[in-house]
Amino acid sequence: MPISSESVLVTLVVALPAEAGPLKNFFQLKPLRATNNVFQSDQGIRLLVTGVGRKNLNHSFARFARTEFAKESQQVSPAWLNIGIAGHRELAVGEMMVANKISCAVSAQPSFPTPVLSANHYGEVLTVDEPELTYPQNAAYDMEAHAFWDMALNYGMLDLIQCCKLISDNPHGGVEKITTAVIDEIFCAASYEIRQHVDLLRNLAYEQQHLMSDPALYLEIADRIHLNVNQALQIRRLCQRFVTLNRESELEALLATGYHSARDLTQILRESLKSAVKVTEE
Amino acid sequence: MKFSAVYIERAIAEHELTQRIIARVSETPVITIDRYGEVFNRAGQNFRIQKRAPALILAKKHGKTVLPAPEGYGFEQGRGFYFSHMLNCLYDCRYCFLQGMYRSAHYVLFVNYEDFMAGIDAEALSHDEGTVFYSGYDCDSLAMEPISAFCESFIPFFANRPASILEVRTKSTQVRQLLDFQPIDNCVVAMSFTPEAASKRWEHKVPNLSKRLQAMKKLQRSGWKIAVRFEPVIGEAGVEAEYERLFSQTFSVLSADELHSVSLGEFRLPAQFHKNLVKLYPDEDLLARETVQHDGMLSLAAGGEALLEALEDRLFSYVDRSRYYRCA
């Protein structure tokens, strides 16, 4: 499948419908056909609502991957952001914390998101299976981040998989005080920061996708003749070199003169790039 | 000096140098890890993305700390070794092989200098002929001095071992620490230069030519042995005139007669590293140019023997041949 830089998505992952609500408003997300927990905007943002806990998150990812839409979609999502509420021993309710370590209470192996996002607070997110009421460690307690990381690694770029938590409870205000209205308030107050994170991830994803995208002239060739995998790789890189060396018009002229086969074309392009070195030396 | 985060291996968390560094970067988030590989060696990382905001990883070097230097690496006679107290570099040179060698752009600093020193002593003692120890193969030796305290630690160490030579490779102007010491005879500070236009184009974040020449001049005037490495030579139209200008600029500031050594070396790197670089920077002109391959090493087709000989001819009008070697 040709790679195009126009088809980049940032996927946001939340557990609760109450967390999804404000995000749907910020980013003008609409339900995706044939799903009831996936929303998308025409600005390259998708939202997946998974339900609470690791099991629900894993099921949601698996279910989404099986949908017709996911199979048909030519859009790729190199960037994934888990946003959600969490409890913390020290941070105040409403503060945002970007995860620089994600651990799981039942698994020893921690993960380390690349420090890409800027924030006032950074720290460890510790994923637990039941709400944590005593906050024994200096970490943000949530119920999905660790599973999110594992699942997102299957779809995204490691450096663009990120997690940020909004503090909803702490020793001064416990989980019993969390309501839909409180979550809505917390998310609305953090909307500027959330948007900044999403914009940064989208820009980085776009840049990477752009670098990986196929040169237009290569796509024309691939449309015109059959290329096996090796030939496709070689001709793609040769075309890319012409473009990078600002010799696109020369490539166009070479293609216009005609060629009989992929092998023939590879030879023509190689010779042309080689002969240019001789000219430079002279 | 800012880092996006500081990762610290649990085993060296209490090491004196670790504690000193933490105190210097107190605003930076600190993350405890077991081994640096769990962050640095992960598959699927993107060097280019990480280079925007690299983190610092403080770790312990295990196993052999000192390794034999590649053939033709330096000027000195005797057994050559290199040691890497650090992996990756503050600068962002587009031709640099480190981008193709490592999966991560984070800086790894091995704080157990005492083990590097023990490794140096072991090699020096096991060879009767002179030994040379090169630093700066996998990093820039001076660029992070305020954090790494590399010179602060290793200059006094080599001062007490006059039979062994230390060559420090750098592009940095960070020479204050060296100037605070009495020069020692068995230390050579070797600075790499490319012509100004090439430096502006490919050596991102590297101090400009004039500042680096001034830093070298200060060292030379203070009695330090200095060396000049004209590398990597990147063959292209007009390059001979660029080098003529560079030689003239260099030797109008530095005394050629007092130089320890001068070298020229082509742009070349292992074919696999070049392949990795192309994946990271498919849009980079330098990496799209025609290359030739010999024994697994790639170099530019536009360079080669004839160009190096022409540059050597020009160089010898400034520098005595006895001080020259061609970097392999």
Interface residues (C-beta under 8 A of the other chain):
Chain A: N100 K101 F112 T114 P115 V116 Y122 G123 E124 L153 M157 L158 D159 L160 L204 Q208 L211 M212 R237 Q240 R241 T244 L245 N246 L273 K274 A276 V277 T280 E281
Chain B: S4 A5 Y7 P29 I31 I33 E38 V39 R42 A43 G44 Q45 N46 I49 Q50 R52 A53 A55 E236 A237 V278 Y281 P282 D283 E284 D285 L287 A288 R289 E290 A301 A302
